Amino acid sequence: MTCAEAEPLIGASLDGELDPHTALQIDQHFATCSTCSTLLARLERLQAEIAATDLDWSIDADLRPLASKIRRQNGESWWRRPWVWRSVLGTVAAALLVMISLPGRLVNSTEQQIVDNHVRSLLADHLVDVPSSDRHTVKPWFQGKLSFAPAVPDLSADGFQLIGGRLDVVAGKPAAALIYKRGQHVINLWISPGNGSDGQVTSTNIEGFHLLHWQKDGMLYWAVSDLNPSELREFAMLIRSH
């Protein structure tokens, strides 16, 4: 990977938005390129400064003083790089969106990653690694690829059709992703080992998607879809019962 190819991806790399193959390529480039690694360090410092700033997050807040400070500290030429201001504005806009749409509750990084993974699976034509509606095909596919054996329930009789599975990463750890459909609505279900006790289903709405999370029998479960909340909760209850 060249500097010209890597530079526009630095912001996406910092935000964890790259697919695993591209992320590995750019990490290898950072290890050998002092120019790009310096840019990455600058952006990391910039995001940390934004996070530490006591900003006014109201809708009519004036963020121009922050932008001026950034330009003074980092130089006009660096600030004019398109990927820099897109990343900075994206960071600020995301924080504003959270504060406006979820008053009193901040979205944690794992929840945001789960929703991002869901959206990416729909956009990148990589919804499944093993396309099959047969649980006896999907479940064995994970053997040798994960340190655990995920349960793969057949919920077709309840109106939730299994369409396949894939490998994914949640909070930096390998996870199984099972994909179901209800009508035209896709449900991503992630399963990974947990270390806590069983808990009730918790719900969150992020960027128009419904997210349910629970732990059972030492495993963590995350379900995301644009399906209406009652049907998604029905799905979660069915998964919990298996």
Rosetta silent file (secondary structure, phi, psi, omega in degrees, C-alpha in Angstrom):
SEQUENCE: MTCAEAEPLIGASLDGELDPHTALQIDQHFATCSTCSTLLARLERLQAEIAATDLDWSIDADLRPLASKIRRQNGESWWRRPWVWRSVLGTVAAALLVMISLPGRLVNSTEQQIVDNHVRSLLADHLVDVPSSDRHTVKPWFQGKLSFAPAVPDLSADGFQLIGGRLDVVAGKPAAALIYKRGQHVINLWISPGNGSDGQVTSTNIEGFHLLHWQKDGMLYWAVSDLNPSELREFAMLIRSH
SCORE:     score description
SCORE:     0.000 S_00000001
   1 L     0.000  132.224  179.899    0.000    0.000    0.000 S_00000001
   2 L   -90.293  167.694  177.473    1.355    3.440   -0.976 S_00000001
   3 H   -60.964  -39.733 -179.872    1.034    6.697    0.951 S_00000001
   4 H   -62.103  -33.659  178.627   -1.452    7.976   -1.638 S_00000001
   5 H   -79.767  -34.326 -173.989   -3.625    4.923   -1.009 S_00000001
   6 H   -79.392  -39.078 -172.075   -3.199    4.938    2.774 S_00000001
   7 H   -55.933  -45.968 -179.840   -3.723    8.608    3.608 S_00000001
   8 H   -65.887  -14.032 -176.974   -7.467    8.805    2.756 S_00000001
   9 H   -98.300   -2.454 -174.835   -8.039    5.705    4.919 S_00000001
  10 H   -62.515  -45.293  179.263   -6.307    6.977    8.059 S_00000001
  11 H   -61.128  -43.807  179.252   -9.489    8.450    9.549 S_00000001
  12 H   -64.579  -35.540  177.589  -11.471    5.285    8.812 S_00000001
  13 H   -64.567  -44.311 -179.666   -8.685    3.201   10.353 S_00000001
  14 H   -63.229  -34.370 -178.128   -8.740    5.262   13.528 S_00000001
  15 L   -88.106    1.244  178.934  -12.521    4.889   13.782 S_00000001
  16 L    69.998   32.677 -174.690  -12.406    1.105   13.205 S_00000001
  17 L  -100.807    0.820 -176.834  -14.398    1.354    9.969 S_00000001
  18 L   -90.292  150.451  173.580  -12.152   -0.721    7.688 S_00000001
  19 L   -69.761  157.981 -173.887  -12.721   -4.333    6.741 S_00000001
  20 H   -54.513  -39.387 -178.031  -10.164   -6.742    8.288 S_00000001
  21 H   -65.195  -47.723 -179.335   -8.109   -7.144    5.078 S_00000001
  22 H   -67.182  -37.696  178.702   -7.734   -3.397    4.478 S_00000001
  23 H   -60.797  -40.660  178.242   -7.084   -2.775    8.184 S_00000001
  24 H   -65.193  -42.428  179.899   -4.193   -5.255    8.101 S_00000001
  25 H   -60.702  -45.397 -176.287   -2.747   -3.624    4.979 S_00000001
  26 H   -72.842  -31.973  175.797   -2.834   -0.122    6.451 S_00000001
  27 H   -64.347  -38.835  177.192   -1.394   -1.314    9.795 S_00000001
  28 H   -65.330  -36.274  178.702    1.522   -2.839    7.882 S_00000001
  29 H   -67.537  -42.959  178.849    1.953    0.474    6.044 S_00000001
  30 H   -57.522  -36.115 -175.945    1.973    2.442    9.338 S_00000001
  31 H   -66.945  -22.174 -175.551    4.752    0.166   10.619 S_00000001
  32 H  -116.530   -8.839 -175.392    7.072    1.184    7.768 S_00000001
  33 L  -116.628  109.441 -179.236    5.950    4.741    6.877 S_00000001
  34 H   -69.129  -31.734 -178.999    6.878    7.505    9.305 S_00000001
  35 H   -63.837  -51.130 -178.498    4.878   10.112    7.363 S_00000001
  36 H   -70.898  -35.416  178.616    1.541    8.295    7.621 S_00000001
  37 H   -67.104  -32.035  176.143    2.177    7.111   11.179 S_00000001
  38 H   -67.907  -41.618  177.112    2.824   10.739   12.166 S_00000001
  39 H   -62.215  -40.392  178.037   -0.468   11.796   10.567 S_00000001
  40 H   -61.699  -44.342 -179.673   -2.227    9.008   12.457 S_00000001
  41 H   -62.852  -38.176  178.173   -0.694   10.176   15.748 S_00000001
  42 H   -62.750  -44.519 -178.042   -1.839   13.748   15.045 S_00000001
  43 H   -68.143  -37.568  175.903   -5.392   12.658   14.401 S_00000001
  44 H   -60.626  -43.655  179.035   -5.401   10.475   17.531 S_00000001
  45 H   -65.158  -38.046 -179.628   -4.239   13.478   19.570 S_00000001
  46 H   -64.656  -45.162  178.707   -6.859   15.664   17.889 S_00000001
  47 H   -63.794  -37.901  178.266   -9.706   13.288   18.723 S_00000001
  48 H   -64.056  -38.949  179.161   -8.483   13.061   22.314 S_00000001
  49 H   -66.331  -40.474  178.055   -8.489   16.864   22.566 S_00000001
  50 H   -62.786  -43.233 -178.578  -12.047   17.031   21.210 S_00000001
  51 H   -64.724  -31.874 -176.757  -13.182   14.392   23.693 S_00000001
  52 H   -86.704   -9.920 -176.931  -11.550   16.284   26.577 S_00000001
  53 L   -78.576  136.561  178.125  -12.983   19.675   25.590 S_00000001
  54 L   -82.475   79.022 -175.445  -15.940   20.978   27.595 S_00000001
  55 L   -86.206  154.204  170.458  -18.043   21.694   24.516 S_00000001
  56 L   -85.988  111.168 -175.267  -21.548   23.084   24.319 S_00000001
  57 L   -93.335   15.263  177.803  -23.446   20.224   22.615 S_00000001
  58 L   -68.649  160.708 -174.075  -26.678   22.131   22.075 S_00000001
  59 L   -59.715  -36.647 -176.799  -28.088   22.197   18.555 S_00000001
  60 L   -95.796   20.792 -178.797  -27.157   25.857   17.988 S_00000001
  61 L   -63.286  141.503  178.056  -23.659   25.497   19.459 S_00000001
  62 L   -95.899  109.037 -177.367  -20.928   27.487   17.688 S_00000001
  63 L   -94.707    4.702 -178.198  -18.031   25.108   16.973 S_00000001
  64 H   -62.546  -38.185  177.482  -15.975   27.662   15.034 S_00000001
  65 H   -59.515  -37.626  177.530  -13.683   28.482   18.000 S_00000001
  66 H   -64.674  -43.109  179.240  -12.746   24.796   18.227 S_00000001
  67 H   -61.838  -40.145  179.363  -12.026   24.676   14.482 S_00000001
  68 H   -64.491  -40.845  179.118   -9.826   27.797   14.761 S_00000001
  69 H   -62.892  -41.547  179.891   -7.887   26.290   17.643 S_00000001
  70 H   -62.592  -43.523 -179.666   -7.295   23.098   15.659 S_00000001
  71 H   -63.639  -41.639 -179.169   -6.012   25.058   12.662 S_00000001
  72 H   -64.457  -41.700 -176.004   -3.663   27.123   14.834 S_00000001
  73 H   -73.753  -32.148 -171.131   -2.227   24.073   16.585 S_00000001
  74 H  -110.889  -10.243  178.885   -1.804   21.864   13.544 S_00000001
  75 L    94.718  141.294 -177.197   -1.228   24.267   10.672 S_00000001
  76 H   -61.780  -40.994 -174.901   -3.476   25.330    7.824 S_00000001
  77 H   -64.841  -38.647  179.377   -1.991   22.907    5.258 S_00000001
  78 H   -68.125  -42.074 -178.522   -2.637   19.868    7.469 S_00000001
  79 H   -63.107  -29.078 -177.172   -6.191   21.009    8.257 S_00000001
  80 L   -77.100   -9.537  176.431   -6.994   21.337    4.546 S_00000001
  81 L   -62.685  125.955 -174.234   -6.434   17.631    3.902 S_00000001
  82 H   -56.504  -41.371 -176.429   -9.936   16.329    3.055 S_00000001
  83 H   -67.442  -26.041 -179.639   -9.724   13.190    5.183 S_00000001
  84 H   -69.046  -53.905 -176.854   -8.738   15.239    8.234 S_00000001
  85 H   -70.666  -27.064  174.623  -11.717   17.571    8.304 S_00000001
  86 H   -65.209  -41.266 -179.564  -14.089   14.749    7.319 S_00000001
  87 H   -67.402  -43.193 -179.134  -12.854   12.714   10.282 S_00000001
  88 H   -64.970  -48.663  179.779  -13.008   15.645   12.694 S_00000001
  89 H   -63.531  -34.497  177.596  -16.460   16.752   11.577 S_00000001
  90 H   -64.588  -40.030  178.371  -17.599   13.142   11.694 S_00000001
  91 H   -62.739  -46.129 -179.871  -16.423   12.857   15.288 S_00000001
  92 H   -66.684  -43.879 -178.499  -18.235   16.035   16.309 S_00000001
  93 H   -63.534  -39.945  179.189  -21.379   15.170   14.322 S_00000001
  94 H   -63.073  -41.235  179.062  -21.543   11.691   15.843 S_00000001
  95 H   -65.362  -40.995  177.380  -21.316   13.134   19.322 S_00000001
  96 H   -62.085  -43.060 -179.529  -24.029   15.662   18.546 S_00000001
  97 H   -60.735  -42.952  179.404  -26.273   12.938   17.133 S_00000001
  98 H   -62.731  -44.810 -176.340  -25.872   10.859   20.274 S_00000001
  99 H   -67.267  -34.629 -177.628  -26.624   13.797   22.546 S_00000001
 100 H   -78.005  -45.165 -172.351  -29.694   14.855   20.541 S_00000001
 101 H   -87.266  -21.076 -178.183  -31.246   11.457   19.860 S_00000001
 102 L  -127.866   66.941 -177.711  -30.358    9.681   23.122 S_00000001
 103 L   -59.981  131.643  176.156  -30.757   12.198   25.951 S_00000001
 104 L    83.651   -2.728 -179.185  -29.313   10.968   29.209 S_00000001
 105 L  -143.500  122.646  178.104  -27.619    7.900   27.691 S_00000001
 106 L   -92.446  139.846  176.916  -24.351    7.675   25.790 S_00000001
 107 L   -77.149  128.380  179.244  -23.814    4.925   23.234 S_00000001
 108 L   -82.133  167.428 -172.132  -20.790    2.846   24.175 S_00000001
 109 H   -65.282  -34.464 -179.792  -18.133    1.909   21.631 S_00000001
 110 H   -68.705  -42.036  177.080  -19.173   -1.743   21.392 S_00000001
 111 H   -59.122  -44.417  179.809  -22.793   -0.830   20.673 S_00000001
 112 H   -65.137  -39.983  178.893  -21.676    1.561   17.947 S_00000001
 113 H   -62.847  -40.532  179.999  -19.344   -1.061   16.485 S_00000001
 114 H   -60.286  -46.269  179.429  -22.175   -3.605   16.401 S_00000001
 115 H   -66.067  -40.880  177.590  -24.416   -1.233   14.454 S_00000001
 116 H   -60.686  -42.268  177.984  -21.525   -0.274   12.164 S_00000001
 117 H   -61.834  -39.676  178.830  -20.872   -3.971   11.493 S_00000001
 118 H   -61.989  -49.016 -179.359  -24.547   -4.470   10.666 S_00000001
 119 H   -62.815  -42.881 -179.025  -24.581   -1.588    8.198 S_00000001
 120 H   -62.513  -37.774 -179.372  -21.278   -2.687    6.655 S_00000001
 121 H   -65.658  -28.649  179.794  -22.573   -6.215    6.124 S_00000001
 122 H   -81.181  -30.935 -174.544  -25.506   -4.816    4.162 S_00000001
 123 H   -90.774  -29.719 -170.827  -23.439   -2.410    2.056 S_00000001
 124 L   -93.826    9.884 -179.745  -20.295   -4.424    1.338 S_00000001
 125 L    54.773   39.744  178.304  -21.983   -7.474   -0.181 S_00000001
 126 L  -135.693   54.748 -178.606  -20.486   -9.589    2.586 S_00000001
 127 L   -74.891  -37.263 -177.498  -23.538  -10.634    4.531 S_00000001
 128 L  -135.736  146.864  169.002  -22.582  -14.311    4.745 S_00000001
 129 L   -93.629  -32.641  178.945  -19.477  -16.488    4.455 S_00000001
 130 E  -126.042   97.150 -179.193  -21.557  -19.655    4.405 S_00000001
 131 E   -79.383  115.421  179.594  -24.931  -19.113    2.676 S_00000001
 132 L  -169.156  145.272  174.397  -27.389  -21.753    3.847 S_00000001
 133 L   -96.973    2.569 -177.623  -30.781  -22.098    5.524 S_00000001
 134 L   -99.122  114.205 -179.677  -29.718  -25.458    6.990 S_00000001
 135 H   -60.500  -26.235 -179.835  -28.428  -25.199   10.567 S_00000001
 136 H   -76.838  -10.655  171.973  -26.585  -28.497   10.044 S_00000001
 137 H   -95.435  -41.784 -175.942  -24.518  -26.767    7.353 S_00000001
 138 H   -70.992  -47.033 -176.100  -23.959  -23.452    9.151 S_00000001
 139 H   -60.428  -49.010  179.059  -23.024  -24.776   12.605 S_00000001
 140 H   -63.197  -24.945 -178.550  -20.242  -27.168   11.434 S_00000001
 141 H   -60.470  -31.296 -177.850  -18.782  -24.405    9.254 S_00000001
 142 L   -77.741  -15.306 -177.488  -17.625  -22.550   12.389 S_00000001
 143 E   -61.934  131.396 -178.841  -15.690  -25.558   13.715 S_00000001
 144 L    84.583  -12.542  179.557  -11.958  -24.856   13.766 S_00000001
 145 L  -100.810  -20.162  179.898  -12.546  -21.164   13.074 S_00000001
 146 E  -131.944  160.235  179.185  -13.651  -20.198   16.585 S_00000001
 147 L   -85.454    3.228  179.683  -12.748  -21.340   20.086 S_00000001
 148 L  -140.065  163.919 -179.825  -16.420  -22.014   20.825 S_00000001
 149 L  -110.810  103.571 -178.037  -19.335  -23.701   19.078 S_00000001
 150 L   -70.511  142.501  172.413  -22.234  -21.272   18.586 S_00000001
 151 L   -72.347  140.094 -178.872  -25.783  -22.586   18.768 S_00000001
 152 L  -126.694   83.338 -177.261  -27.587  -22.176   15.442 S_00000001
 153 L   -69.466  146.598  172.226  -31.338  -22.470   16.092 S_00000001
 154 L   -94.709  109.713 -177.049  -33.798  -23.153   13.288 S_00000001
 155 L  -111.619   18.362 -176.177  -36.534  -20.555   13.750 S_00000001
 156 H   -60.687  -34.714  179.603  -38.216  -20.942   10.363 S_00000001
 157 H   -66.222  -19.774  179.198  -41.404  -22.268   11.974 S_00000001
 158 H   -99.830    5.590  176.369  -41.603  -18.967   13.889 S_00000001
 159 L    92.672   10.742  177.977  -41.110  -16.830   10.795 S_00000001
 160 L  -117.276  108.958 -172.672  -37.381  -16.131   11.118 S_00000001
 161 E   -92.183  122.235  173.166  -35.450  -17.710    8.243 S_00000001
 162 E   -68.962  131.630  178.193  -31.770  -18.579    8.688 S_00000001
 163 E  -119.950   -4.827  175.876  -29.817  -17.469    5.612 S_00000001
 164 E   149.887 -168.263  179.922  -26.238  -18.174    6.703 S_00000001
 165 E  -149.731  167.726  177.209  -23.328  -17.199    8.899 S_00000001
 166 E  -156.781  163.870  172.284  -19.970  -15.444    8.821 S_00000001
 167 E   -85.770  145.011  179.069  -16.961  -14.694   10.969 S_00000001
 168 E  -149.471  179.718  178.855  -16.783  -11.241   12.522 S_00000001
 169 E  -129.686  130.656  176.819  -15.029   -9.269   15.253 S_00000001
 170 E  -128.883  123.772 -179.276  -16.723   -7.647   18.268 S_00000001
 171 L    53.735   38.589  176.681  -14.736   -5.573   20.760 S_00000001
 172 L    78.526    6.903 -178.905  -11.513   -6.952   19.284 S_00000001
 173 E  -122.465  145.439  178.953  -12.506  -10.612   19.712 S_00000001
 174 E   -60.183  142.519 -179.716  -13.646  -13.183   17.129 S_00000001
 175 E  -142.452  153.144  172.376  -17.394  -13.686   17.011 S_00000001
 176 E   -91.299  134.462  175.036  -19.901  -15.777   15.123 S_00000001
 177 E  -114.345  120.649  175.830  -22.471  -13.825   13.150 S_00000001
 178 E  -105.767  137.493 -175.025  -25.717  -15.603   12.297 S_00000001
 179 E  -117.625  125.569  177.089  -27.991  -13.968    9.762 S_00000001
 180 E  -121.498  161.772  175.098  -31.753  -14.346    9.763 S_00000001
 181 E  -131.592  143.372  171.188  -34.486  -12.653    7.758 S_00000001
 182 E  -124.983  104.019 -171.423  -38.045  -11.722    8.622 S_00000001
 183 L    64.611 -124.141  178.008  -39.688  -10.732    5.352 S_00000001
 184 L   -97.245    6.038 -176.461  -37.256   -8.254    3.807 S_00000001
 185 E   -94.311  126.469  179.331  -35.663   -7.331    7.146 S_00000001
 186 E   -89.993  135.904  174.193  -32.167   -8.670    7.895 S_00000001
 187 E  -117.302  121.671  171.804  -31.234   -9.585   11.467 S_00000001
 188 E   -96.186  126.882  176.879  -27.568   -9.886   12.407 S_00000001
 189 E  -120.028  116.024  178.247  -26.986  -11.967   15.548 S_00000001
 190 E  -100.125  140.076  178.917  -23.472  -11.941   17.023 S_00000001
 191 E  -130.902  130.187  177.611  -22.348  -14.561   19.531 S_00000001
 192 E  -151.850  158.698 -179.261  -19.101  -14.479   21.506 S_00000001
 193 E   -63.638  140.743  175.782  -17.836  -15.761   24.877 S_00000001
 194 L  -115.511  176.744 -179.864  -18.741  -13.672   27.921 S_00000001
 195 L  -135.041   20.259 -179.691  -17.436  -13.615   31.484 S_00000001
 196 L  -120.415 -169.931  179.771  -20.460  -12.516   33.483 S_00000001
 197 L   -90.347  165.637  178.562  -23.721  -13.925   34.741 S_00000001
 198 L   -60.352  145.691 -179.433  -26.927  -14.336   32.760 S_00000001
 199 L  -142.042  166.679  178.285  -28.851  -11.120   32.311 S_00000001
 200 L   -74.303  163.615  178.904  -32.059   -9.712   30.926 S_00000001
 201 L   -73.904  127.502  174.089  -32.338   -8.348   27.406 S_00000001
 202 E  -106.726  151.105 -176.178  -31.373   -4.685   27.141 S_00000001
 203 E  -126.983  147.774  178.777  -32.421   -2.526   24.193 S_00000001
 204 E  -146.868  145.755  172.810  -30.921    0.480   22.438 S_00000001
 205 E  -112.898  124.644 -178.244  -31.814    2.466   19.328 S_00000001
 206 E  -135.260  120.869  173.942  -28.880    3.739   17.283 S_00000001
 207 L    54.474   35.929  177.488  -29.077    5.496   13.918 S_00000001
 208 L    86.722    0.297  178.998  -32.505    4.041   13.196 S_00000001
 209 E  -108.737  148.246  177.283  -31.563    0.460   14.090 S_00000001
 210 E   -97.743  132.080 -177.723  -32.799   -1.544   17.067 S_00000001
 211 E  -124.720  127.717  175.042  -30.127   -3.323   19.097 S_00000001
 212 E  -117.619  142.619 -176.888  -30.774   -5.996   21.745 S_00000001
 213 E  -140.023  138.888  175.467  -28.090   -7.406   24.017 S_00000001
 214 E  -159.020  169.471  176.006  -28.038  -10.176   26.620 S_00000001
 215 E  -128.641  138.126 -179.510  -25.858  -12.863   28.157 S_00000001
 216 E  -152.098  132.627  176.957  -26.821  -16.492   28.648 S_00000001
 217 L    52.259   41.080  176.694  -24.857  -19.604   29.595 S_00000001
 218 L    77.676    9.598  179.923  -21.547  -17.760   29.405 S_00000001
 219 E  -120.711  143.236  175.523  -22.155  -16.338   25.922 S_00000001
 220 E   -94.222  140.594  179.791  -22.809  -12.745   24.824 S_00000001
 221 E  -129.049  136.545  174.920  -25.513  -12.064   22.249 S_00000001
 222 E  -132.373  126.786  177.487  -26.130   -8.953   20.145 S_00000001
 223 E  -123.223  130.167 -178.480  -29.057   -8.686   17.705 S_00000001
 224 E  -133.053  138.438  177.241  -29.478   -5.739   15.334 S_00000001
 225 E  -167.393  165.263  168.896  -32.119   -5.017   12.706 S_00000001
 226 L   -94.416    9.102  173.726  -34.471   -2.374   11.360 S_00000001
 227 L   -60.677  151.641 -178.485  -37.278   -4.813   12.179 S_00000001
 228 L   -63.643  150.110 -171.746  -39.878   -3.317   14.508 S_00000001
 229 H   -55.894  -39.288 -177.009  -38.905   -3.611   18.202 S_00000001
 230 H   -66.300  -39.956  179.255  -41.619   -6.083   19.214 S_00000001
 231 H   -71.619  -35.561  177.479  -40.691   -8.585   16.488 S_00000001
 232 H   -67.167  -37.519  177.113  -36.966   -8.222   17.209 S_00000001
 233 H   -67.569  -35.659  174.714  -37.651   -8.885   20.899 S_00000001
 234 H   -60.113  -43.086  177.074  -39.674  -11.944   19.879 S_00000001
 235 H   -59.152  -45.783 -178.863  -36.624  -13.115   17.942 S_00000001
 236 H   -62.492  -40.893  179.925  -34.405  -12.571   20.989 S_00000001
 237 H   -64.717  -36.901  177.813  -36.749  -14.524   23.229 S_00000001
 238 H   -66.605  -42.736  178.162  -36.726  -17.427   20.776 S_00000001
 239 H   -62.749  -42.899 -179.156  -32.913  -17.435   20.655 S_00000001
 240 H   -63.512  -28.483 -176.210  -32.744  -17.341   24.468 S_00000001
 241 H   -79.821  -11.024 -179.106  -35.080  -20.324   24.737 S_00000001
 242 L   -94.438    0.000    0.000  -32.761  -22.600   22.687 S_00000001
